[in-house]
């Protein structure tokens, strides 16, 4: 039988398509180059995920320059701009190293000049040890001047090396930040789906722990509608509250990531299926109790709910297996149960549907 697409998934796909069309139209009307990083920039601005980015992009006017667009993407640590940030950091590092090399060459020339003066003085002294004192005084003055130039150049080199070391440390920090942006959700600062996959791979393939591992895939219902009906700033406020709540809700060695507009994932170690369901119910209760005040409505607040799908890692599980199972369980939970743990029987039933 043909598998039916859940109604909420269909609405999500339709909304994504509408945003993509809006992005294409906005870029074309503003004469923006069809670069992948520009598509991501406009998508993030128009989707409501990053309200501040939306305002800053609008402030650029009707014909923004590529440098200004790139500056926004770098500021908000968008994934597609990480390579650009790395290239710029690498170029700046090469420029700094080139400056150091130039300083070193100049220092070597000054040392060679000092050596030549010293050799000349030694040669004169050896050739004519009884020469007039005035002649040796002139040679000594030249030698003193050469030594002064060498000392000044050595001081300048030391300063240049210290400045370059600080600059290289800053560039290293910039490069580390660009690498972090590849695995961070820009709106919440939480790890993203790429980071989640890497975490699962590390646990399932590298650590090979004997402790049970649970993946909870949770959807915060109402978050997308909040953004659509009340605007990006309200959704951003809700996201800030949710990310703070989820960070506090997990143990030290557990992991939480944002993997979609309203989807979050939790990796919990040393828990059984029953424990994982308890965790999911606790998260659901915490989200239900969370309120977000609406603009202009002092006594009115929006509420959210949570559906969760749970998958427990088996000895031969891969990250792809676990994610697929959790997604199937989440789809079942959205159908009405609220929280559902994946089982082989359930998986066969969903595949046949």
N, C-alpha and C positions, 0 to 999 in steps of 0.2 A: 504494500500500500504506500501511497505517497505521504510523506511526513508533512503534517500541517505546521505552518509557521504560527506561533502564538501571536495573539492580537497585539500585545505590547511590543513584541519584536517587529511586527509589521509597521507599527506606528513609528518605531525608532528608525527603521530603514527609510521610511518616507521622509522623516524629518532630516536624516542625514543627507538624503538626495536633495532636499530643498536647500539645505545649507550649502552643499557643493555647487548647486546652480547659482545661488546668491554670491558665492565666492567668485565664480567664473565671471559673472556679470560685473561685480564690483571691480575686479582686476582689469577687465576690458575697458570699462568706462573711465578708469583712472590711468590707462596706458601703462599698466604694470607689466613688467616682463614675466613671461610664463616660466618662472623658475620654481623648482619644487619647494624651496624655502619660502618663497613668496606665497605659494598656495597654503602652506602650513600657517604662516603668519596671519593671513586673512581668515582662514578657517577658525583659528583660535580666537580671533577678535570678534567674528560674527556669530560664533556658537554660544557666546555668553560665558565661556569657561574662565576667561580672564578679562573682567570688566575694565581694569586699569589699562590693559593693552588696547581695548576698544577705544577708550578715550584718547589715548596717546596717538593711535593711528589716525583718528578723526582730526586731531590737531595738526597733522602734517599737511592737510589741505587736499586739493583735488588732483595735484600732480606731484606726488612725493618722489624724491630722489632715492635711488637704490641704496646709497650709503645710509640715508635716514631710516629706511626700512630695515636694513641689516642691523643698525644700532638698536632698534626696538627688539628685534629677534634675539640679539645677544643679551640685551638687558633682561629679558624675560626667560632666558635660558631654554629657548625652544630647541627641540631635538635636532631638527634639520640645520640649525645654525651652529651645532657643536663642531662640525667639520670646518666651518668658516672660522670659528674661534680658534681652533687648533692650528689652522693655516696661518692666521695672523700671529698667533703666539710663536709659532715656529719661525716666521719671517723676522719677528722682532728679536728672537733669540739669536738668529744668524747675524742680524745687524749688530747686536751687542758684542757677539764674539768677534766680528770683523773690526769693531772699534778697539777691542782689547788687543787684537793682533797688530793693528796699526801702532798702538802705544808701545807694544813690545818691540816692534821694529825700530821705532824712534829711540827707545832706550838703548837698544843694542848699538845703534849708530853713535849715540853719545858716549857709550862705554868704549867703543872703538876709537873715537876721537881722543878720549882721555888717555887711552893706551898709547896712541901715536905720540901725544905730547910727552908722556912719561918716557917712552922709548927715545924720543929726540933728546930730552934732558939727560937721560942716562948716557946716551951716545956722546953728547957734548962733553959730559963730565969725564968719560973714559978716554976720549981723544985728547983732551987738553985740560988736565986737572989743575993747572996753574993759571987758567984764563982769568981775566979781570973780573973782580967781584960784580961790577956793573952788568956784565954780560950774563952772569948766573942769576942776578937779580931779575933781569928781564925774562929769562927762561922760567924762573920760579913764579913770576907773576902770571905768565901764560898758563903754567901748570895749575896755579891756584884758580884762575878763571875757569879752566876746563873742569876742575874738580867741583866748582860751584855750579856749573851748568849740569854736570852729572848728578849732583845732589838734588838740584831742582827737578830734573827730569825723573829721578827715582821717586821723589815725593809726589809728583804728578801721576806717575804710574801707580803708586800705591793708592792714591785717591781714586783713580780710574778703576782699579781692580775692586776696591770696596764698593764703589757705586755700581759697577757691573754685577757684582755678586748680589747686591740688593735687588737690582733689576731682574736678574735671572731667577731669584727667589720669587719675585712677584709674578714672573711669567710662568714659573712652575705652578704657582697657585692658580693662575688663570687657566692653565692647561688642565689641572685637576678639576677645576670647576666645570670646564667644558665636558670632561669625561663624566662628571656627576650628573650633568644635565641630560645625558643619554639615558640615565636610569632613574630620573626623578620626575614626578608629576609637577609641572610648573605652578599649578593652582594651589596645591596643598603642601608641597614639599615632601610628600610621601614617596616611597619607591613606586615605580610604574610596572607595567606588565613585563617589560624586558628584565627588570630587576627581579621580579617574581620568578620568572622562568630560570634565571641564573641561580636564585636561592634554592629552588626545588632541585635543580641539577646538582648543586653542591651537596644537598642532603641525600638525595637518592642515588647519585652515581659516584660521588667522591667519598662522603663520610660513611655511607652504607651502615647507618646506625641500626641497631636492633630495636630501638624504641619506636613505637608506633607514631606515625606522622599523619596529621589531619590537615586537609585543605578545606577551608570554609570560603565559599564564594557567595558574597552577599550583595544584594541589590537594594539600595535605599529608595523605596518607592515614594514618589512625590517630588523628588529633587528636580527632575527635568521639568515637570509642570510648574514648579516654583520659579524656575528661570524663565520659562515662557510667559507666565502670567504676571510676574512681579518684577522681572528684570534681573540682569546679571549681578548687581550688587547684593541683592537679597540672597541669591544662590551662593555667592561668594561667602557671605556671612554664615550660611548654613554649612558650607564646606569646611570653613575654619572650625566651627564647633564640632563637626563630625570627625575631622582629622585629630583634633585634640582629644576627643572622647575615645577614639579607637586606639590612639597611642597609649592612653592610660589603661585601656582595657586588656592589654596583652601582657604576658610575662616577659621577663628580660630577654630570654632566648627565643621568643616567638617573633613573628614578622607580620607586618601589615603593609598592604600596597593598594594604590588606587589603579584600577585596571580598565575603567570606562567612565563615562560621564557620571553615572550613578552607581557604579559597581566597585566593590572593594574585595580584597582577598586577604585571608588570614592563614598563616601557616603555624600550626600549634604542634609542639613536640610532646611525646610521652603522654598521649591522650587516647582513650578508647573512643569508639563511636558514641557511646553514651555520654562521655565527658564532653565531646565535641558538640553534641546537641545541647547540653547544659550551657556551654559557652555561647552558642548561637542564640539560645533563648534569653540569656543575659544581655547580649548585644541588642537583640530585638527590643527588649524592655527599655534599655537605655535610650535607644533611638526614638521610641514612642514617647518617652518623657521629655525629649528635647523639643524646645519651642524656639521659633524664629519670629521675632516681631516684624510685622509688615510696615512698610513706609506709610506714614500718615494715618496709621491705625494703632493708636496707643494701647487699646484694650483688645486688639485682635492679633493673634499669632498663628502661624502655619505650623502644622505638625507633619511628621514623616513616619513611615513604617519601614520594616525591613523583612525581606525574604532571603533565605539562605539555603544553599545546597552544599552538602558535605561529602567529601570523598576521603577514604582512609587508604594510605599507601600500602600496597602489597609488596612482598619481597622483590618481585621483578618489575615493579612500577617504574614508569618514566614520567618526567614532568608533563609531557603531552598527554599521557594516559590520565594522569590525575586531574589535569585541567579539563579534559573532555568529560570525565565522570562528574566533576563538580558542576560543570555547565549543564549537563543533563539533569542533575539533581536540582539545580536552581530553577530550571525550566519547569520541573514538576512542582517545586515549592510555589512558584508564581501562579500555578493553576489553582491554588487554593489551600494547600497544606501549610504554607508559611515557612516551614523548616523541613527539609527532607535529606536523609542520608542515602547516598548511592548504594545500590546492591546489584549483583549480577542479574537477578531476576528483573529488577526495575529497568536496568539497561536494555535487556532484551525486549521488554515491553515497549520502551520508548522508540527503539529502532524499528519495531514492527508497525508503530503507529503512523 
